[in-house]
Amino acid sequence: MARFDLSDAEWLVIEPLLSKRARCPTRRDDRVILNGILYILRTSAPWRDLPARYSPHTTVYNRYVRWGERGVWKDIFDTLAEECEDAPIFIDDSIVKAHHAAARSKKGNLAKNIGRSRGGRTSKVHVAVDQKGRPIRLAISGGHVHDSKLMPDFLDWEVPPLAIVANKAYSSHKIRKAIADEGALAVIPTKSNTKKPPPHNKNLYVRRNIVERFFCKMKDNSRLATRLEKKGANFLNMLFMLSTKCWIN
């Protein structure tokens, strides 16, 4: 087993969640293909440089893209994330530099979910994690988009969390009301110029480093430390792959 390959225990979790479509006799082994995708995620090697032990690079790439279009990677992640208990969740985002090859569309415009910010051409990864640091929701945007703009992606829970912990960027009255309507407690500090700041649980807020540790783990994977995917959907699917690994480790 190579360094980044799935262990037998991890494969036992993943295998039942894979596509149930009829499999032809010549179809490449799913575990080998998945290991090839994880190799790309970790090393950021060009697809054409994928080691031969993972099958032809075109086979691995096509499986990755086609299953992504069918929502297989997201479904796997969503199924695992359903194990999240009714507990505090921690929300934050992180900037990712876009590689020059991924930043431009064929017409010369910035690709989707890539914007210009102080850091240049960037994307922003938004995530909600549980109290163990496991991601439960993900979203991406251009690097210039304000953090609070994607807050609706982290509301409307089937089972509301006990609390939603976030930084000052989410401290607007509108967001606080939306969290309260959700039936959760908003643990968000206010900006320094707020006249009547509402109280927040400081003991819970100091645990927000949990989400920061997720971003450290994310950027240990070269494919996510720099955005190499031109299509936002492909970049998001790489995030689903990483998040799946977080749940099965």
C-alpha positions as a printed Julia matrix, in Angstrom:
249×3 Matrix{Float64}:
   0.0    0.0     0.0
   1.41   3.39   -1.02
   1.68   6.31    1.38
  -1.6    8.08    0.55
  -3.73   5.01   -0.22
  -6.84   4.09    1.71
  -6.34   1.58    4.49
  -8.52  -1.53    4.68
 -10.55   0.06    7.51
 -11.12   3.25    5.52
 -12.14   1.3     2.42
 -14.75  -0.63    4.42
 -16.44   2.69    5.21
 -16.19   4.11    1.68
 -17.09   1.09   -0.46
 -20.83   0.91    0.45
 -21.22   4.61   -0.36
 -19.86   4.47   -3.91
 -21.95   4.52   -7.06
 -24.38   1.59   -7.29
 -24.69   1.77  -11.08
 -24.11  -1.45  -12.99
 -20.42  -2.2   -13.33
 -19.07  -3.61  -16.57
 -16.55  -6.49  -16.44
 -13.71  -4.24  -17.65
 -14.32  -1.43  -15.16
 -11.22  -0.43  -13.25
 -11.18  -1.21   -9.54
 -12.87   1.59   -7.58
 -10.36   1.46   -4.75
  -7.42   1.87   -7.13
  -9.12   4.81   -8.85
  -9.93   6.47   -5.53
  -6.35   6.04   -4.35
  -5.19   7.73   -7.56
  -7.45  10.74   -6.88
  -6.16  10.98   -3.3
  -2.6   10.89   -4.63
  -3.37  13.93   -6.81
  -5.07  15.67   -3.87
  -2.07  15.25   -1.61
   0.79  15.82   -4.05
  -0.79  18.2    -6.59
   0.97  16.35   -9.39
  -0.36  16.93  -12.93
  -2.87  14.25  -13.86
  -0.59  13.0   -16.64
   2.15  12.34  -14.05
  -0.04   9.98  -12.03
   1.93   6.78  -11.27
   0.94   3.84  -13.48
  -0.07   1.74  -10.46
  -3.27   3.82  -10.26
  -4.39   3.03  -13.84
  -4.07   5.37  -16.86
  -4.37   9.0   -15.8
  -7.22   9.58  -18.26
  -9.24   6.83  -16.59
  -8.72   8.28  -13.11
  -9.42  11.86  -14.23
 -12.56  10.92  -16.18
 -13.94   8.95  -13.22
 -13.23  11.88  -10.91
 -15.0   14.41  -13.16
 -17.97  12.21  -14.14
 -18.7   11.09  -10.61
 -18.37  14.7    -9.5
 -20.97  15.76  -12.08
 -23.29  13.03  -10.79
 -22.79  14.24   -7.21
 -21.13  11.05   -5.97
 -18.36  12.79   -4.0
 -20.81  15.2    -2.37
 -23.23  12.39   -1.51
 -20.47  10.43    0.21
 -19.47  13.48    2.23
 -23.08  14.35    3.12
 -23.78  10.8     4.26
 -20.76  10.79    6.59
 -21.52  14.31    7.88
 -24.99  13.15    8.99
 -23.22  11.57   11.96
 -22.68  15.06   13.41
 -24.35  15.35   16.8
 -26.53  18.21   18.01
 -23.61  20.32   19.21
 -21.84  23.64   18.61
 -20.55  24.2    15.09
 -17.7   26.51   14.13
 -17.75  28.59   10.94
 -14.9   30.37    9.19
 -13.22  30.79    5.82
  -9.73  30.86    4.35
  -8.17  32.4     1.25
  -6.6   30.13   -1.37
  -4.34  31.49   -4.11
  -5.49  30.56   -7.61
  -2.84  29.2    -9.96
  -2.47  31.34  -13.09
  -3.48  28.38  -15.27
  -6.77  28.05  -13.39
  -7.62  31.72  -13.02
  -8.53  32.53  -16.61
 -11.37  31.2   -18.76
 -10.98  30.7   -22.5
 -12.35  34.21  -23.1
  -9.78  35.74  -20.77
 -12.17  36.45  -17.9
 -11.63  35.28  -14.35
 -12.92  31.74  -13.86
 -15.98  31.19  -11.67
 -15.45  31.48   -7.88
 -12.17  33.33   -8.41
 -11.9   37.02   -7.62
  -9.33  39.73   -7.1
  -8.35  40.6    -3.55
  -5.24  41.92   -1.82
  -3.6   38.58   -2.38
  -4.21  38.68   -6.13
  -6.43  36.11   -7.86
  -7.95  34.07   -5.08
 -10.79  31.83   -4.0
 -12.25  31.59   -0.53
 -13.13  28.3     1.16
 -16.0   28.53    3.66
 -16.56  25.67    6.1
 -18.58  24.64    9.13
 -16.96  22.02   11.38
 -18.22  20.11   14.4
 -16.54  20.1    17.79
 -14.09  17.42   16.6
 -13.0   19.54   13.64
 -14.8   17.42   11.04
 -16.36  19.45    8.21
 -20.13  19.25    7.9
 -20.78  21.9     5.24
 -18.59  23.48    2.57
 -18.86  26.32    0.08
 -16.51  28.34   -2.14
 -16.56  31.89   -3.44
 -14.29  34.47   -5.01
 -11.63  35.8    -2.66
 -13.2   39.28   -2.74
 -16.58  38.08   -1.39
 -17.29  39.11    2.21
 -17.45  36.23    4.66
 -21.03  36.95    5.7
 -22.41  36.68    2.15
 -22.31  32.88    2.32
 -23.9   32.59    5.75
 -27.2   31.28    4.22
 -25.25  28.17    3.15
 -24.68  27.4     6.84
 -28.26  27.78    8.03
 -31.45  25.74    7.57
 -30.35  22.7     9.58
 -32.65  19.71    9.87
 -31.55  19.43   13.5
 -30.39  22.88   14.67
 -26.99  22.98   16.39
 -26.81  24.13   19.99
 -24.68  27.1    18.96
 -23.03  28.64   15.9
 -19.58  30.06   16.65
 -18.07  32.59   14.24
 -15.86  35.68   14.18
 -16.74  39.39   13.97
 -17.31  39.24   10.21
 -20.63  37.51   10.98
 -21.74  39.93   13.71
 -24.54  41.72   11.85
 -28.02  41.91   13.39
 -29.44  40.1    10.34
 -27.18  37.09   10.86
 -27.82  36.98   14.59
 -31.56  36.99   13.98
 -31.25  34.22   11.36
 -29.31  32.09   13.85
 -31.9   32.74   16.57
 -34.71  31.83   14.16
 -32.82  28.6    13.54
 -33.11  27.81   17.24
 -29.37  28.09   17.89
 -27.26  30.37   20.07
 -25.06  32.9    18.25
 -21.56  32.94   19.76
 -20.14  35.89   17.84
 -18.18  38.85   19.25
 -19.18  42.32   18.12
 -17.1   44.99   16.41
 -15.37  47.54   18.63
 -17.67  50.4    17.59
 -20.88  48.59   18.59
 -22.8   50.73   21.09
 -24.68  47.96   22.88
 -22.8   44.72   22.22
 -24.8   41.57   22.97
 -22.98  39.12   25.26
 -21.36  35.95   23.92
 -19.98  32.83   25.55
 -16.22  33.52   25.69
 -15.37  30.02   26.89
 -17.01  28.57   23.79
 -15.58  31.21   21.47
 -11.96  30.42   22.41
 -12.5   26.95   20.97
 -12.83  28.47   17.5
  -9.28  27.32   16.78
 -10.93  23.99   15.91
 -11.92  25.36   12.51
  -8.46  26.93   12.05
  -6.93  23.48   12.5
  -9.12  22.21    9.66
  -7.64  24.85    7.35
  -4.13  23.8     8.39
  -5.02  20.24    7.45
  -6.55  21.46    4.18
  -3.4   23.32    3.17
  -1.24  20.28    3.89
  -2.8   18.99    0.66
  -1.04  20.76   -2.19
  -4.05  20.54   -4.51
  -5.99  22.73   -2.06
  -3.19  24.98   -0.79
  -3.21  26.41   -4.32
  -6.32  26.25   -6.47
  -5.32  24.39   -9.62
  -8.84  23.5   -10.77
 -10.29  25.9   -13.34
 -13.85  24.71  -12.71
 -15.26  25.59   -9.32
 -17.12  22.26   -9.2
 -13.87  20.3    -9.55
 -12.22  22.38   -6.82
 -15.2   21.82   -4.52
 -15.09  18.1    -5.21
 -11.46  18.02   -4.07
 -12.67  19.59   -0.83
 -15.29  16.85   -0.53
 -12.51  14.26   -0.96
 -10.46  15.82    1.84
 -13.52  16.11    4.07
 -14.36  12.46    3.5
 -10.85  11.55    4.64
 -11.4   13.63    7.79
 -14.5   11.56    8.61
 -13.04   8.11    7.98
  -9.65   8.59    9.66
